[in-house]
Amino acid sequence: MTETQQRGDIGPPDSDSDEKSTLLAFLNYVREAVAGKARCLDDRQGRTPGVPSGTSVFGLVKHLTAAELYWFHWAFEGVDFEHPDFGMDLSEGDSADSLLAAYGSAIERSNEIIERCSDLSHPCARAAGKAGAVRSMRWVLVHMIEETARHAGHADILREQTDGSIGR
């Protein structure tokens, strides 16, 4: 990984081929933005909340890992497991390495599910979310882009507060 990639200074994807490829490229782009903000932080820096709500960079990574598991694995694919905790509270065992590894693993499995889906209109196996509605893969992809991008912005601010690091 280059220094530019570590800082997260890469621009949006150029993909504009088909809908699925474009959506996945943008989702991967914002996922990498979040992971990039968490990399190179020590455990103290990554755990330190930057706002009164208690949100930390590592807490955002933990939350987004849960969102990946919930929407792609549990809701779309219908895999049975206990609902992940969407909270951002960290346990003593949570470290930069363990959180980034879990996030990377969840992303890898999510991308496999996305790749297997040949029709973005295909409905989720389960009703999910606050509305308890059955959504399509298209909806899940757009929702996860929105969710991840919003938290990437939070991570930008928290990282700048932590060590002055700026950039995508």
Secondary structure by P-SEA (a helix, b strand, c coil): ccccccccccccccccccaaaaaaaaaaaaaaaaaaaaccccccccccccccccccaaaaaaaaaaaaaacccccccccccccccccccccccccaaaaaaaaaaaaaaaaaaaaaccccccccccccccccccccaaaaaaaaaaaaaaaaaaaaaaaaaccccccc
